[in-house]
């Protein structure tokens, strides 16, 4: 390969690399700015406590529903569990 052609290729690669690095730097600056703005927004308007409170409420409702189903010995849930245990341990229901 002639030296002038090799020099052209190296220059093109150098230009391509420089363009890529410049574009990548711009992209990273935009990402950094986005996360910087997002973090400020999350700090100012945090929803964590609200979401935790809602999840606790849902969990309490589920616990109540489950315990209500198992308190009554004639409930469908208790009959199903009894059937499963009886099948497993070889008792006839």
MIVONU-717907 format. One record per residue: residue in one letter; x, y negated, z negated of N, C-alpha, C in turn; residue number from 1. Coordinates in steps of 0.001 Angstrom, whole numbers, padded with zeros to 6 digits. Layout:
drendren; npx; npy; npz; capx; capy; capz; cpx; cpy; cpz; fiti
a; X; Y; Z; X; Y; Z; X; Y; Z; NUM
...
end
This chain:
drendren; npx; npy; npz; capx; capy; capz; cpx; cpy; cpz; fiti
x; 000852; 001162; 000000; 000000; 000000; 000000; 000908; -001238; 000000; 1
x; 000600; -002170; 000879; 001415; -003388; 000939; 001268; -004216; -000340; 2
x; 002320; -004955; -000653; 002330; -005734; -001895; 001274; -006814; -001913; 3
x; 001011; -007449; -000758; 000000; -008510; -000736; -001398; -007951; -000971; 4
x; -001662; -006758; -000449; -002974; -006116; -000678; -003109; -005710; -002154; 5
x; -002022; -005202; -002720; -002016; -004827; -004135; -002241; -006064; -005011; 6
x; -001653; -007165; -004645; -001832; -008407; -005390; -003282; -008876; -005316; 7
x; -003909; -008740; -004136; -005319; -009129; -003970; -006213; -008269; -004867; 8
x; -005930; -006977; -004887; -006728; -006053; -005714; -006572; -006408; -007195; 9
x; -005334; -006649; -007616; -005094; -007015; -009023; -005809; -008316; -009377; 10
x; -005776; -009281; -008435; -006438; -010565; -008681; -007949; -010374; -008790; 11
x; -008517; -009530; -007881; -009959; -009272; -007918; -010344; -008578; -009226; 12
x; -009546; -007596; -009616; -009812; -006894; -010877; -009712; -007870; -012041; 13
x; -008716; -008722; -012000; -008545; -009716; -013057; -009746; -010657; -013110; 14
x; -010214; -011103; -011947; -011384; -011983; -011894; -012632; -011267; -012390; 15
x; -012787; -010002; -011953; -013942; -009217; -012415; -013908; -009041; -013930; 16
x; -012735; -008724; -014452; -012591; -008523; -015888; -012878; -009825; -016638; 17
x; -012356; -010912; -016133; -012586; -012208; -016761; -014085; -012543; -016749; 18
x; -014755; -012303; -015617; -016199; -012551; -015517; -016978; -011690; -016492; 19
x; -016591; -010415; -016580; -017266; -009505; -017507; -017092; -009989; -018942; 20
x; -015862; -010330; -019300; -015595; -010762; -020673; -016336; -012052; -021001; 21
x; -016406; -012960; -020033; -017130; -014205; -020255; -018623; -013932; -020457; 22
x; -019193; -013076; -019606; -020608; -012717; -019707; -020872; -012002; -021036; 23
x; -019972; -011103; -021388; -020144; -010356; -022635; -020050; -011290; -023840; 24
x; -019149; -012249; -023780; -019024; -013223; -024865; -020306; -014027; -025005; 25
x; -020879; -014458; -023891; -022148; -015206; -023933; -023255; -014350; -024527; 26
x; -023306; -013088; -024102; -024330; -012173; -024612; -024185; -012004; -026119; 27
x; -022954; -011803; -026586; -022731; -011610; -028018; -023077; -012866; -028816; 28
x; -022795; -014034; -028247; -023159; -015283; -028927; -024677; -015406; -029043; 29
x; -025401; -015013; -027990; -026870; -015069; -028028; -027422; -014086; -029054; 30
x; -026842; -012888; -029098; -027285; -011884; -030074; -027019; -012388; -031490; 31
x; -025855; -012966; -031693; -025507; -013508; -033005; -026478; -014620; -033411; 32
x; -026797; -015480; -032466; -027740; -016563; -032743; -029123; -016002; -033079; 33
x; -029555; -014981; -032322; -030862; -014369; -032568; -030916; -013782; -033975; 34
x; -029896; -012997; -034334; -029900; -012397; -035661; -029768; -013447; -036754; 35
x; -028990; -014489; -036493; -028875; -015569; -037469; -030215; -016224; -037723; 36
x; -030970; -016501; -036660; -032304; -017091; -036800; -033259; -016117; -037471; 37
x; -033171; -014848; -037095; -034067; -013837; -037646; -033838; -013675; -039142; 38
x; -032589; -013645; -039550; -032280; -013479; -040975; -032827; -014662; -041770; 39
x; -032654; -015864; -041234; -033195; -017038; -041926; -034704; -016923; -042060; 40
x; -035348; -016474; -041001; -036807; -016326; -041015; -037238; -015262; -042019; 41
x; -036516; -014150; -042054; -036856; -013071; -042988; -036662; -013533; -044426; 42
x; -035604; -014310; -044652; -035374; -014808; -046010; -036474; -015770; -046437; 43
x; -036911; -016615; -045517; -037947; -017604; -045858; -039324; -016965; -046001; 44
x; -039645; -016025; -045111; -040996; -015461; -045051; -040960; -013952; -045241; 45
x; -040339; -013510; -046296; -040212; -012078; -046556; -041585; -011448; -046795; 46
x; -041791; -010303; -046182; -043050; -009572; -046350; -042867; -008327; -047205; 47
x; -041686; -008151; -047736; -041369; -006936; -048462; -042316; -006687; -049625; 48
x; -042512; -007677; -050466; -043363; -007499; -051650; -044797; -007167; -051249; 49
x; -045299; -007853; -050226; -046664; -007599; -049751; -046797; -006182; -049220; 50
x; -045817; -005750; -048429; -045862; -004404; -047871; -045754; -003337; -048955; 51
x; -044918; -003576; -049945; -044788; -002623; -051054; -046103; -002534; -051820; 52
x; -046722; -003664; -052074; -048001; -003675; -052797; -049068; -002918; -052017; 53
x; -049123; -003146; -050702; -050102; -002424; -049878; -049850; -000925; -049906; 54
x; -048564; -000527; -049796; -048243; 000896; -049794; -048569; 001535; -051131; 55
x; -048331; 000826; -052229; -048691; 001350; -053541; -050199; 001551; -053650; 56
x; -050959; 000610; -053101; -052418; 000719; -053121; -052882; 001947; -052334; 57
x; -052297; 002147; -051161; -052645; 003316; -050344; -052279; 004595; -051080; 58
x; -051085; 004629; -051686; -050655; 005816; -052429; -051585; 006115; -053593; 59
x; -052004; 005082; -054319; -052926; 005290; -055439; -054266; 005834; -054959; 60
x; -054762; 005329; -053834; -056028; 005831; -053286; -055899; 007296; -052892; 61
x; -054761; 007648; -052287; -054544; 009052; -051907; -054447; 009956; -053123; 62
x; -053738; 009497; -054159; -053625; 010286; -055393; -055006; 010497; -056011; 63
x; -055795; 009439; -056039; -057142; 009535; -056603; -057986; 010520; -055804; 64
x; -057916; 010418; -054488; -058695; 011323; -053633; -058262; 012778; -053841; 65
x; -056964; 012998; -053935; -056475; 014362; -054139; -056882; 014913; -055493; 66
x; -056723; 014112; -056538; -057083; 014608; -057866; -058583; 014832; -057977; 67
x; -059382; 013979; -057338; -060830; 014187; -057339; -061191; 015511; -056683; 68
x; -060455; 015864; -055628; -060735; 017130; -054934; -060336; 018341; -055755; 69
x; -059335; 018209; -056622; -058870; 019363; -057375; -059436; 019442; -058786; 70
x; -060087; 018405; -059266; -060667; 018433; -060609; -061864; 019379; -060653; 71
x; -062693; 019326; -059650; -063875; 020188; -059583; -063446; 021599; -059164; 72
x; -063661; 022600; -060033; -063224; 023961; -059696; -063970; 024554; -058487; 73
x; -065128; 024005; -058167; -065891; 024522; -057030; -065684; 023688; -055764; 74
x; -064700; 022788; -055773; -064473; 021965; -054585; -063886; 022815; -053460; 75
x; -064079; 022354; -052256; -063570; 023072; -051091; -062044; 023206; -051163; 76
x; -061371; 022163; -051629; -059911; 022207; -051737; -059463; 023301; -052700; 77
x; -060114; 023383; -053852; -059758; 024431; -054822; -060053; 025819; -054273; 78
x; -061170; 025975; -053597; -061493; 027282; -053004; -060462; 027675; -051956; 79
x; -060035; 026706; -051143; -059032; 027012; -050114; -057693; 027396; -050731; 80
x; -057276; 026661; -051759; -056012; 026983; -052440; -056118; 028362; -053095; 81
x; -057232; 028628; -053741; -057433; 029933; -054381; -057359; 031044; -053341; 82
x; -057968; 030831; -052210; -057955; 031835; -051135; -056515; 032094; -050672; 83
x; -055744; 031028; -050501; -054353; 031173; -050061; -053547; 031949; -051102; 84
x; -053681; 031595; -052386; -052941; 032294; -053441; -053375; 033746; -053546; 85
x; -054664; 033987; -053447; -055158; 035362; -053537; -054651; 036202; -052362; 86
x; -054608; 035632; -051179; -054076; 036348; -050017; -052603; 036653; -050234; 87
x; -051868; 035666; -050714; -050431; 035839; -050899; -050110; 036881; -051952; 88
x; -050844; 036855; -053058; -050550; 037763; -054161; -051358; 039058; -054093; 89
x; -052110; 039252; -053027; -052791; 040521; -052799; -054116; 040701; -053492; 90
x; -054688; 039659; -054055; -056008; 039775; -054672; -057076; 039557; -053635; 91
x; -058194; 040164; -053838; -059330; 039944; -052946; -060176; 038828; -053520; 92
x; -060618; 037923; -052610; -061441; 036828; -053122; -062891; 037036; -052789; 93
end
